[in-house]
Amino acid sequence: MKKMHLALSLAILLVVDLQAGNLFQHKAFQLNKADVPYWNVGQKFALLHSELPISVQQKTVEMEKKKSGIKAAFLSAAIPGAGELYAGSYWKAALFAALEIGFWTAHYVYNDKGDKEDERMRRFGDEHWSEQVYWSYVYQKAIQEGRWPGDPLSGYTDDQGRFVLDQLTDEVKRQLYELQDDLGFTHSLPLTKTQQYYEMIYKYLHQFGIGWDDVGTYWGDPFFYENPYNLTKLTPTIAQYRDMRNRSNSYYDLATTMVSLVLANHLLSAFDAAWTVKKYNMRLSQAVRMQYDQWRSTPILTYGLRVAW
């Protein structure tokens, strides 16, 4: 950092009259006569060549001390607002910290709403979509195409005209699961109720529509969705499930957006902290210099202003 020492005699505050001890009074500063002692020649010489007082030197060093923009950036990258606090910008530090708290709070709130809505959606799906009816449908297809490897299974026809197996054991489910691809199904329903499970039963109605409990009663045909032209026509139950699913996904999307805003807040705070330190360091650092100079063989108390940037 370049320093430029500008010796400005702001004012010749006092002119000491060695014989009478009278003081010249300046407009900006005034000292009482008692403030200016009388010196002999040796004292004058010592004063003129002495260093600044330690207190003034320390103050000057403190005022000229610069701050690290890199340090400020790293502080704010870790904790938004920390770099601004280090740079002495307290309002901006509070702002970035408040944004950080707000974004994380919103993230947890929306994520919790998404979890609750997802749980309601799953319960609703379990109540209105029958896995047993779907596997019974797969079984019927396997029988029709001669792909069922075991003995015929017993079942019954429900009030909507759907065939339902009497018993659906884990072994039967496993066999039917493996037959899905062979029977030309486009998707394989998981054997456990994963997130994919609950997505499939709504998204691919041409395959899973038969499992919804109001398809046969609402459209009069349990196989209504085997016709691709009917896939956009939803029953009230399926439409309600769709809305719950969309709300859940919307909450999760908002929670993800809050995380993105948290990351953006870290980056923005880091850049701002570095810029704030840069501005801080560019401010004029001022230090007052007091000493006695000699003017026409007369010691004069002078004040100097040292400016550095």
ABEGO torsion letter per residue (X at the ends): XBBBBBBBBABBABBBBAAAGBBBBBAABBBBAAABBBBBAAAAAAAAABBBBAAAAAAAAAAABBBBAAAAAAAAAABBGAAAAAAGBAAAAAAAAAAAAAAAAAAAAAAAAAAAAAAAAAAAAAAABBAAAAAAAAAAAAAAAGABABBBBBBBBBAAGBBBBABBBAAAAAAAAAAAAAAGBABBBBABBBAAAAAAAAABAAAAAAABAAAAAAAGBAAAAABAAAAABBBAAAAAAAAAAAAAAAAAAAAAAAAAAAAAAAAAAAAAAAAAAAAAAABBBBBBBBBBBBBGGBBBBBBBBBBBX
